[in-house]
């Protein structure tokens, strides 16, 4: 899960610009393209679920997307200072962040999920009791399983790749990780499945300035259109559901 410090940003927010951009002006969007499958670089170009979605939203709004890649910790300051109109980068909507910036409606449900082999007979969260579950050291998964699933036998590893590989070779029965990474792995490994029942649910949103309510509303309207006409689901299927 991506996090950043919000210290001092409330004060900066007092200086945020109040003028709205022209309806057909480029939408200045910042992202940190280091989080596949949400956003990453491929062949020298940014791509991923978030990138494709923001371009589709811009098309609905008749506003070209002007994308800038920056460090994750700089996303909210860019919004607050007025250097960007929006930020999309796997950003969870949290009360702390909503004190500083505004958010669109949720465009994807993240959170912790269970990834397992289809032949492991794990159908729901209760089936994890007594099983070996691989988790990445330093992530939310470790503490969450310790507190809420004490009967699980945790297998702690350093890297995502190790976590998935232990399940693949049978040294773990399942892995607990973030939904996007799990869905991407299952997409490219047909013997794996992500349980429908999530451990936690945390919603992704597009961050905008509190002064740019028109931008927020326009993004929400465009997102609704994409959902209604099926375009949104096609993007979801491409990045999280389609077979490789």
C-alpha positions as CSV (number, residue, x, y, z in Angstrom):
1,X,0.0,0.0,0.0
2,X,1.3,3.4,-0.8
3,X,1.5,6.1,1.9
4,X,2.8,9.6,2.2
5,X,3.2,12.3,4.8
6,X,0.5,15.0,5.1
7,X,2.3,17.3,7.5
8,X,2.0,21.0,6.6
9,X,-0.3,20.4,3.7
10,X,-3.4,21.8,5.4
11,X,-1.5,25.1,5.6
12,X,-0.5,25.0,2.0
13,X,-4.1,24.3,1.1
14,X,-5.0,27.9,2.1
15,X,-3.0,29.1,-0.9
16,X,-4.6,26.8,-3.4
17,X,-5.9,28.5,-6.6
18,X,-9.6,29.0,-7.0
19,X,-9.8,29.6,-10.7
20,X,-11.2,26.8,-12.8
21,X,-9.4,25.7,-16.0
22,X,-11.1,26.2,-19.4
23,X,-13.3,23.3,-20.3
24,X,-11.2,22.2,-23.2
25,X,-7.8,22.9,-21.5
26,X,-5.4,20.0,-20.9
27,X,-6.0,18.2,-17.6
28,X,-2.7,18.3,-15.8
29,X,-2.4,14.9,-14.1
30,X,0.4,13.6,-11.9
31,X,1.3,10.0,-11.2
32,X,4.1,7.8,-9.8
33,X,4.4,5.2,-12.5
34,X,6.1,2.5,-10.3
35,X,3.1,0.5,-9.2
36,X,2.1,-2.2,-11.8
37,X,-0.6,-2.9,-12.9
38,X,-1.9,0.5,-11.9
39,X,0.8,2.6,-13.5
40,X,4.2,1.7,-14.8
41,X,6.5,2.3,-17.7
42,X,6.7,-0.2,-20.6
43,X,8.8,0.5,-23.7
44,X,9.5,4.0,-22.4
45,X,5.8,4.9,-22.1
46,X,3.5,5.1,-19.1
47,X,0.8,2.5,-19.1
48,X,-1.4,0.6,-16.7
49,X,-5.0,0.6,-15.4
50,X,-4.9,4.1,-14.0
51,X,-3.2,5.5,-17.1
52,X,-5.7,4.0,-19.5
53,X,-8.6,5.1,-17.2
54,X,-7.5,8.7,-16.9
55,X,-7.1,9.0,-20.7
56,X,-10.6,7.5,-21.2
57,X,-12.0,10.0,-18.6
58,X,-10.2,12.9,-20.4
59,X,-11.7,11.8,-23.7
60,X,-15.2,11.9,-22.2
61,X,-14.5,15.4,-20.8
62,X,-13.1,16.6,-24.1
63,X,-9.9,17.5,-22.3
64,X,-6.5,16.1,-23.4
65,X,-4.4,14.5,-20.6
66,X,-1.1,16.2,-19.8
67,X,0.7,13.4,-17.7
68,X,3.7,14.1,-15.4
69,X,5.5,11.3,-13.6
70,X,6.7,12.4,-10.1
71,X,7.5,10.7,-6.7
72,X,4.4,9.5,-4.8
73,X,5.2,11.8,-1.9
74,X,4.9,14.8,-4.2
75,X,1.4,14.0,-5.6
76,X,-0.7,15.8,-3.0
77,X,1.6,18.8,-2.7
78,X,1.3,19.2,-6.5
79,X,-2.5,19.3,-6.2
80,X,-2.5,21.7,-3.2
81,X,-0.1,24.1,-4.9
82,X,-2.0,24.2,-8.1
83,X,0.8,22.7,-10.2
84,X,-1.6,19.8,-11.2
85,X,-5.3,19.4,-11.6
86,X,-5.5,15.8,-10.6
87,X,-3.5,12.9,-9.2
88,X,-4.1,9.2,-10.0
89,X,-1.7,6.7,-8.7
90,X,-3.3,4.0,-6.6
91,X,-4.2,6.5,-4.0
92,X,-6.5,5.2,-1.2
93,X,-9.3,7.5,-0.1
94,X,-8.6,8.1,3.6
95,X,-10.0,10.6,6.2
96,X,-6.5,12.1,6.6
97,X,-6.1,12.7,2.9
98,X,-9.6,14.1,2.6
99,X,-8.6,16.8,5.1
100,X,-6.1,18.1,2.5
101,X,-7.6,17.3,-0.9
102,X,-10.9,16.3,-2.4
103,X,-11.5,12.9,-4.1
104,X,-13.7,11.7,-6.9
105,X,-16.0,8.7,-6.4
106,X,-14.1,5.5,-5.9
107,X,-13.0,4.0,-9.2
108,X,-11.6,0.7,-7.9
109,X,-11.7,-1.3,-4.7
110,X,-8.3,-2.2,-3.4
111,X,-7.4,-3.7,-0.1
112,X,-6.0,-7.1,1.0
113,X,-7.1,-10.3,-0.8
114,X,-6.2,-14.0,-0.8
115,X,-4.4,-15.5,-3.8
116,X,-4.3,-19.3,-3.9
117,X,-4.0,-22.2,-6.3
118,X,-7.3,-23.4,-7.7
119,X,-6.6,-26.9,-6.4
120,X,-5.8,-25.8,-2.8
121,X,-9.5,-26.1,-1.8
122,X,-9.5,-22.6,-0.2
123,X,-12.9,-21.0,-1.0
124,X,-13.3,-18.4,1.8
125,X,-11.4,-16.7,4.5
126,X,-12.3,-19.3,7.2
127,X,-10.5,-21.9,5.1
128,X,-7.2,-20.1,5.9
129,X,-7.3,-21.4,9.5
130,X,-4.4,-23.8,10.1
131,X,-3.0,-23.1,6.6
132,X,0.4,-21.7,5.6
133,X,0.0,-18.2,4.2
134,X,2.9,-16.2,2.7
135,X,3.1,-12.5,3.4
136,X,5.6,-9.8,2.6
137,X,7.6,-8.4,5.6
138,X,6.8,-4.8,6.4
139,X,3.4,-4.8,4.8
140,X,-0.1,-4.4,6.3
141,X,-0.7,-8.1,5.7
142,X,1.6,-9.2,8.5
143,X,0.0,-7.3,11.3
144,X,-3.5,-7.8,10.0
145,X,-3.2,-11.6,9.9
146,X,-1.5,-11.6,13.3
147,X,-4.5,-9.7,14.8
148,X,-7.4,-11.0,12.9
149,X,-6.4,-14.5,11.8
150,X,-4.3,-15.9,14.7
151,X,-4.8,-19.5,13.5
152,X,-3.0,-18.8,10.3
153,X,0.6,-20.0,10.0
154,X,2.4,-17.0,8.5
155,X,5.4,-17.5,6.2
156,X,7.1,-14.1,6.0
157,X,9.3,-13.3,3.0
158,X,11.1,-10.2,1.7
159,X,9.7,-9.9,-1.9
160,X,6.4,-10.2,-3.6
161,X,7.9,-12.7,-6.1
162,X,9.0,-15.0,-3.2
163,X,5.5,-14.8,-1.7
164,X,3.8,-15.9,-4.9
165,X,6.5,-18.5,-5.7
166,X,6.0,-20.3,-2.3
167,X,2.3,-20.8,-3.2
168,X,3.3,-22.0,-6.7
169,X,5.7,-24.6,-5.5
170,X,3.4,-25.8,-2.6
171,X,5.4,-24.4,0.4
172,X,2.5,-22.1,1.2
173,X,-1.2,-22.6,0.6
174,X,-2.1,-19.0,-0.1
175,X,-0.7,-15.5,-0.2
176,X,-2.2,-12.4,1.2
177,X,-1.4,-9.2,-0.6
178,X,-2.9,-6.1,-2.3
179,X,-5.7,-6.7,-4.8
180,X,-4.1,-5.2,-7.9
181,X,-0.9,-7.3,-7.6
182,X,-2.9,-10.4,-6.8
183,X,-5.2,-9.9,-9.8
184,X,-2.3,-9.3,-12.1
185,X,-0.6,-12.5,-11.0
186,X,-3.7,-14.5,-11.4
187,X,-4.2,-13.0,-14.9
188,X,-0.9,-14.4,-16.0
189,X,-1.1,-17.7,-14.0
190,X,-4.3,-19.5,-14.9
191,X,-3.8,-22.1,-12.1
192,X,-4.3,-19.3,-9.5
193,X,-7.4,-17.5,-8.3
194,X,-8.2,-14.5,-6.1
195,X,-11.0,-15.1,-3.7
196,X,-14.1,-12.9,-4.2
197,X,-14.3,-12.4,-0.4
198,X,-11.8,-9.6,0.5
199,X,-9.9,-9.3,3.8
200,X,-10.1,-5.5,3.7
201,X,-11.6,-3.1,1.3
202,X,-9.9,0.3,0.6
203,X,-11.2,2.4,-2.2
204,X,-9.0,4.1,-4.8
205,X,-9.9,7.7,-5.9
206,X,-8.5,10.5,-8.0
207,X,-7.3,13.4,-5.9
208,X,-8.2,16.9,-6.9
209,X,-7.9,20.3,-5.2
210,X,-10.7,21.3,-2.8
211,X,-11.1,24.5,-4.9
212,X,-11.7,22.5,-8.1
213,X,-15.1,21.2,-7.5
214,X,-16.0,21.5,-11.2
215,X,-13.1,19.2,-12.1
216,X,-14.1,16.7,-9.5
217,X,-17.7,16.8,-10.7
218,X,-16.7,16.5,-14.4
219,X,-14.5,13.5,-13.5
220,X,-17.3,11.8,-11.6
221,X,-19.7,12.4,-14.5
222,X,-17.2,10.9,-17.0
223,X,-16.6,7.9,-14.8
224,X,-20.4,7.3,-14.6
225,X,-20.6,7.4,-18.4
226,X,-17.7,4.9,-18.7
227,X,-19.4,2.6,-16.3
228,X,-22.8,2.9,-18.0
229,X,-21.5,2.3,-21.6
230,X,-19.3,-0.6,-20.6
231,X,-16.0,1.1,-21.3
232,X,-14.9,1.0,-17.7
233,X,-15.5,-2.8,-17.4
234,X,-13.4,-3.4,-20.5
235,X,-10.5,-1.6,-18.9
236,X,-10.9,-3.6,-15.7
237,X,-11.1,-6.8,-17.7
238,X,-8.0,-5.9,-19.6
239,X,-5.8,-5.3,-16.6
240,X,-7.2,-7.6,-14.0
241,X,-9.4,-10.3,-15.5
242,X,-8.2,-11.2,-19.0
243,X,-6.2,-14.3,-19.6
244,X,-2.6,-13.7,-20.8
